[in-house]
Amino acid sequence: MPKLVDHEERRAHIIDALLRTAADTGLHAVTMRSVAIEAGVSVRLVQYYFDTKEQLLLAALTRLAARMGERIQARVQGRIQERVQVRARDRAGASGPSASPRDIVEAVLLESVPTDEESRTFHLVYTEYAVLSITDPALAGQSFLAAPDEMEDFLVGQLTAARQAGDTDPRMDARQEAVVLLAASAGLGLSVLLGQRTADDAVAVLHYHLGRLFTGS
């Protein structure tokens, strides 16, 4: 019996090859052939799953965004697990721990810092996508360009909840603070990519600012 082909697995394999190639040579230099070579498959197979380079680029961006969401969720779950362990040691608190607004804001911002190879690839390639979309009609107007606005609104919601809970200065403007946080994290992420500072230094700066912002947590 012939082996069944897992098409989703093959698509993911090709997309991952594109991401590795883009991280090494730059998104502008990526071709269907270079992706095929990196994936160890034929150009015809790449074209079977993606009719054009633009389709492949957009599929890769969708995969990047999904993976970033998974990493943020993992960070939040990690903080919850830490609280479980603390409560077990202290034998205090009957109700189960949950993620605080600070936990969530911190998880989002820390994912803006390239701390490992996967996050470095994400930020490098995502930045190239954003720049390329300025001049490439096929990428301009795609939904990923709305992601910063969606993230800003999300942070506004978390900061508002923190203010209502008394975990921040009651005079804090959630919208303005969200803009500052996103700008700071993006700038820190870029500074790490450029070698201006280390990932540890960037993370320390974010923790410093969050420590001043969340005065009650």
C-alpha positions in Angstrom: 0.0 0.0 0.0 1.5 3.4 -1.0 2.3 5.7 1.9 -0.2 8.4 2.5 1.0 11.9 2.1 0.4 14.4 5.0 -0.1 17.5 3.0 -0.2 19.8 6.0 3.1 18.4 7.2 4.6 19.0 3.7 3.3 22.6 3.6 4.7 23.3 7.1 8.1 21.8 6.0 8.2 24.1 3.0 7.2 27.1 5.0 9.8 26.4 7.6 12.4 26.2 4.8 11.4 29.6 3.6 11.8 31.0 7.1 15.2 29.6 7.5 16.2 30.9 4.1 14.8 34.4 4.8 16.6 34.5 8.1 19.9 33.6 6.4 19.8 35.6 3.2 17.0 38.2 3.6 13.4 38.0 2.4 14.1 39.9 -0.8 16.5 37.2 -1.9 14.1 34.3 -1.4 13.0 32.4 -4.5 10.9 29.3 -5.1 14.2 27.5 -6.1 16.1 28.5 -2.9 13.2 27.4 -0.8 13.1 24.0 -2.6 16.8 23.5 -2.1 16.5 24.3 1.6 13.5 22.0 2.0 15.2 19.2 0.0 12.3 19.0 -2.5 11.7 19.9 -6.1 10.6 23.3 -7.3 7.6 21.6 -8.8 6.6 20.3 -5.4 6.8 23.8 -3.9 4.7 25.1 -6.7 2.2 22.3 -6.2 1.4 23.7 -2.7 2.0 27.4 -3.5 1.2 28.8 -6.9 3.3 31.9 -6.4 6.0 33.3 -4.2 3.5 35.7 -2.7 1.3 32.8 -1.6 4.3 31.2 0.1 5.2 34.5 1.8 1.8 35.0 3.2 1.5 31.4 4.4 4.8 31.8 6.2 3.6 35.0 7.8 0.5 33.3 9.1 2.7 30.5 10.5 4.9 33.0 12.2 1.9 34.8 13.8 0.4 31.6 15.1 3.7 30.5 16.5 4.2 33.8 18.3 0.7 33.4 19.9 1.7 29.9 21.1 4.9 31.3 22.7 3.0 34.1 24.5 0.5 31.5 25.8 3.4 29.3 27.0 4.9 32.3 28.9 1.6 33.0 30.6 1.2 29.3 31.5 4.7 29.3 32.9 3.8 32.2 35.2 0.7 30.4 36.4 2.7 27.2 37.1 5.2 29.3 39.2 2.3 30.5 41.3 1.0 26.9 41.7 4.4 26.0 43.1 4.6 29.0 45.4 1.1 28.2 46.8 2.0 24.6 47.3 5.0 25.6 49.3 3.1 28.2 51.3 0.0 25.9 51.6 -2.1 29.1 51.1 -5.0 29.9 48.8 -7.8 27.5 48.0 -8.7 28.8 44.6 -6.5 28.0 41.5 -4.1 30.7 40.3 -4.8 32.6 37.2 -2.9 35.0 34.9 -2.9 38.6 36.0 -2.9 41.5 33.6 0.7 42.1 34.4 1.5 38.4 33.5 -0.2 38.9 30.1 1.4 42.2 29.3 4.8 41.0 30.3 4.4 37.9 28.1 3.5 39.9 25.1 6.3 42.4 25.5 9.0 39.8 26.2 8.1 38.0 22.9 9.2 41.3 21.2 12.8 40.5 22.3 14.8 37.9 20.2 15.9 35.7 23.0 16.5 32.5 21.0 16.9 31.3 17.4 13.1 31.0 16.8 12.2 34.4 18.1 15.2 35.9 16.3 13.9 34.4 13.0 10.4 35.7 13.8 11.4 39.3 14.4 13.9 39.4 11.6 11.5 38.0 9.0 8.5 40.0 10.3 10.5 43.2 10.1 11.4 42.4 6.5 7.7 41.6 5.7 6.7 45.0 7.0 9.3 46.9 5.0 8.6 44.8 1.8 4.9 45.5 2.1 5.5 49.2 1.5 6.6 48.6 -2.1 5.1 45.2 -2.9 1.4 45.4 -4.0 0.9 41.7 -3.3 1.7 42.2 0.4 0.3 45.7 0.9 -3.1 45.7 2.6 -2.7 42.2 4.0 -4.2 41.5 7.4 -0.9 41.1 9.1 -0.4 44.9 8.8 -3.3 45.3 11.2 -1.6 43.2 13.9 0.1 46.2 15.7 -3.3 47.9 16.0 -4.9 44.7 17.4 -2.1 44.3 19.8 -2.4 47.9 21.0 -6.1 47.4 21.7 -5.4 44.1 23.5 -2.8 45.8 25.8 -5.2 48.7 26.4 -7.7 46.1 27.7 -5.2 44.5 30.0 -3.9 47.8 31.3 -7.4 49.0 32.0 -8.1 45.9 34.0 -4.9 46.4 36.0 -5.8 50.0 36.7 -9.3 49.0 37.9 -7.7 46.3 40.1 -5.5 49.0 41.7 -2.3 47.5 40.3 -1.3 50.7 38.5 -1.4 54.5 39.2 -5.2 55.4 38.9 -4.2 58.3 36.6 -2.5 56.0 34.1 -3.7 56.5 30.5 -4.1 52.9 29.2 -4.0 53.9 25.5 -0.9 56.1 25.8 0.9 53.5 28.0 0.1 50.8 25.5 1.6 52.9 22.7 4.8 53.5 24.8 5.1 49.8 25.7 4.8 48.6 22.2 7.2 51.2 20.8 9.8 50.4 23.6 9.6 46.7 23.1 9.9 47.0 19.3 12.9 49.3 19.6 14.5 47.0 22.1 13.9 44.0 19.8 15.6 45.9 16.9 18.5 46.9 19.1 19.1 43.2 19.9 19.0 42.3 16.2 21.5 45.0 15.4 23.8 43.9 18.2 23.5 47.2 20.1 22.6 45.3 23.3 22.1 41.7 24.5 18.7 40.0 24.9 19.3 39.9 28.7 19.9 43.7 28.7 16.7 44.3 26.7 14.6 42.0 29.0 16.0 43.8 32.1 14.9 47.2 30.6 11.4 45.8 30.1 11.2 44.4 33.6 12.4 47.7 35.0 9.7 49.7 33.3 7.0 47.1 34.2 8.1 47.3 37.8 7.4 51.0 37.8 4.1 50.7 35.9 2.5 47.9 38.0 2.9 49.5 41.4 0.3 47.3 43.1 1.2 43.9 41.8 
